[in-house]
Amino acid sequence: MMPKIVVVAKPDSSKILQAKAFSEEWGFELVGVSDAQNTDYELHFSDEKIFISSSMSKNRVASCVDFISGAKAHRRKYGGGKGQAIAKAIGLNKTANISVVDATAGMGGDAFVMASLGCRVTLVERSPIVRVLLEDGLNRALHYACDQDPELLDIISRMHLVKGDSLEVLVSEVIRKHQVVYLDPMFPSRKKSAEVKKDMQFFHDIVGNDNDAAGLLEVALGLAENRVVVKRPKIAPYLAGREPGYQLMGKSGRFDIYPLKAFT
């Protein structure tokens, strides 16, 4: 059952027009801050940022996309560079400046890592809620970086967000061939809701499982020039039951690599 979600904005907010347009396009109710009652999730369009919060959480945890500070910024500085498993999975141990389609972009964490390592990344995210959070995070990072962080500006300039469902976008003229297609489809959590990382719980409620991920793999194999990389939990079966060419294993997850052509 889809949770009840409302869009929240103050009438005098600088984002009120954006909130109205989003509500009308996707069929969400737009309410004021004091009128958000009997809901499961609230998507706030505040002057500072766009974030989502849950009335189901006692601590009212708010989630937003932040490339400026926090975990993403820390990993950018101290994450291990091209020695990271994701770097080896997409081929940065073979060549540089790889073009990647992240077809399941989510909150942009992996795309940001790839862009910070020099890749040009096209991000596709089907959920309008997650996509507006991601777009807002990219815009805030861009405005901040223009004045204060040239390195971050270079990274954000290599990230391009595309609107639309991954399956539809990948077979359209919007995206042409890229060297790598990267997939991280949603996998059902084995943990109870209380144990799931709270700032990501809404993914399981709002986005749900990627039931068409098997079809996405076939499309990805036709779009990629060099390889398709699928990020999976360690216990997960092969996507679409298709065995990869090889794997990179981690503590709790793995990368399944489907090589198509050697990098030149």
Secondary structure as UniProt FT lines:
FT   STRAND          5..8
FT   TURN            11..12
FT   TURN            14..15
FT   HELIX           16..26
FT   STRAND          29..31
FT   HELIX           33..35
FT   STRAND          41..45
FT   STRAND          50..54
FT   TURN            55..56
FT   TURN            58..59
FT   STRAND          62..63
FT   HELIX           70..78
FT   HELIX           81..83
FT   HELIX           85..90
FT   TURN            91..94
FT   STRAND          99..102
FT   TURN            103..104
FT   TURN            106..107
FT   HELIX           109..116
FT   TURN            117..118
FT   STRAND          120..125
FT   HELIX           128..148
FT   HELIX           150..157
FT   STRAND          159..163
FT   HELIX           166..170
FT   STRAND          178..183
FT   HELIX           193..195
FT   HELIX           198..200
FT   HELIX           201..202
FT   HELIX           203..207
FT   TURN            211..212
FT   HELIX           213..223
FT   STRAND          224..233
FT   TURN            234..235
FT   HELIX           239..241
FT   STRAND          246..249
FT   STRAND          253..259
//
